[in-house]
Amino acid sequence: MTEITGRTAVVTGGGSGIGMGLARELARQGARVAVADIMADKARAVAAAIREAGGEAIALECDVCDRTSIRAMKAAIDGAFGPVQLVFANAGATSFDPLVEMSDDDVDWILQVNLHGVMNTARAFLPDLIAGGEGHICATASMAGLLPGWIPVHAPYSAAKAGIIGLMMNLGLELAEHGIHTTSYCPGGVATGMKDNNARYRPARFGGPGEGEVHVTEASSVAHNHDFYTPQAIAPMVLDAVRHNRSFVFDHPDQRAHFRRTYSAVVEACYDAADEWHARHGTPEANPHGARLVGV
Ligand SMILES: NC(=O)c1ccc[n+]([C@@H]2O[C@H](COP(=O)([O-])OP(=O)(O)OC[C@H]3O[C@@H](n4cnc5c(N)ncnc54)[C@H](O)[C@@H]3O)[C@@H](O)[C@H]2O)c1
């Protein structure tokens, strides 16, 4: 079990949407919460609302793409609350443009904020988690990382979110001996400010910030046409998974059938192709290309 009450949590992207829901729920369950966000005013508003409700919270401006900014954020939390036990690497941004039309800055930003941002955040807090011998890292990935066909025209975002899942699964194995666990939260549709906010939180070195709603292609908007949860409804479910050290949280029942279709098709197609290859070329031990099955 991962304890939440009495622990210190950091939530990146805590100023809005899913992160705001997590920050409020963490405080409601008795954690001290550091709300970190590139939009400092939003982080301050969330921390103030938590304090007004009787919880403990501080707000910090932080760009998760920037390691110096993350180190400063961590130092400020250490000064206010001491070491962190619960890390919610949630900050992210989206893009629904065809890859061929995206600029270098577009692609770099999406990969940096969604994948490197989680990596940077996890690495900053790892030494303290290990030293404390307890804790949890929960990264907000996406169903887009597991179901590439769910949202078309979403290539760098899907790649980054799939990367988060690999990162959390592998890191979970590395950290198990230290009593630390990891979770990939894979939202499948939560009503947040992402469409309106997205351009505003683009860092200057990737060509931001800007204004205006994120552009959604017709194919993507059809895929997105289902019921959305609210962040406050989903947060207790995510924290329950964290408490029970579950590796994944899937929040949307509509995606169950899609998931089953995708993965049974992948398994069948891949193994059928491999069986057919072995049948033509002999067993792997005997094949002329020297492939060997080695113990793993
Ligand atoms: N809403 C959904 O349906 C959905 C689905 C799948 C995944 N997600 C993921 O959930 C996470 C939260 O998104 P949301 O839907 O709540 O959107 P949101 O726009 O409401 O929140 C994103 C937050 O991240 C912050 N942020 C962005 N770039 C940052 C940076 N460089 N450094 C620090 N903070 C930064 C923003 O300021 C904002 O407060 C993201 O990782 C997103 O990819 C959301």
The ligand as a Gaussian input file, in Angstrom:
#p B3LYP/6-31G(d) Opt

LIG

0 1
 N       -8.077000      15.420000     -20.897000
 C       -7.942000      14.248000     -21.475000
 O       -8.932000      13.644000     -21.957000
 C       -6.614000      13.584000     -21.544000
 C       -6.517000      12.371000     -22.226000
 C       -5.283000      11.719000     -22.266000
 C       -4.194000      12.289000     -21.614000
 N       -4.307000      13.489000     -20.977000
 C       -3.121000      14.008000     -20.289000
 O       -3.481000      14.535000     -19.030000
 C       -2.508000      15.503000     -18.622000
 C       -3.232000      16.744000     -18.104000
 O       -3.928000      17.363000     -19.177000
 P       -5.359000      18.029000     -19.003000
 O       -6.304000      17.332000     -19.910000
 O       -5.685000      18.160000     -17.570000
 O       -5.118000      19.470000     -19.700000
 P       -4.969000      20.945000     -19.069000
 O       -4.622000      21.834000     -20.190000
 O       -6.199000      21.290000     -18.303000
 O       -3.746000      20.787000     -18.064000
 C       -2.398000      20.679000     -18.480000
 C       -1.578000      21.433000     -17.463000
 O       -0.181000      21.196000     -17.734000
 C        0.485000      22.452000     -17.606000
 N        1.704000      22.442000     -18.411000
 C        1.804000      22.382000     -19.761000
 N        3.076000      22.460000     -20.142000
 C        3.814000      22.554000     -19.006000
 C        5.205000      22.625000     -18.755000
 N        6.100000      22.683000     -19.749000
 N        5.614000      22.660000     -17.468000
 C        4.711000      22.644000     -16.451000
 N        3.383000      22.594000     -16.629000
 C        2.945000      22.542000     -17.900000
 C       -0.513000      23.474000     -18.122000
 O       -0.182000      24.798000     -17.739000
 C       -1.810000      22.946000     -17.543000
 O       -2.054000      23.467000     -16.253000
 C       -1.626000      15.753000     -19.836000
 O       -0.422000      15.029000     -19.693000
 C       -2.445000      15.176000     -20.982000
 O       -1.655000      14.785000     -22.064000
 C       -5.500000      14.152000     -20.929000

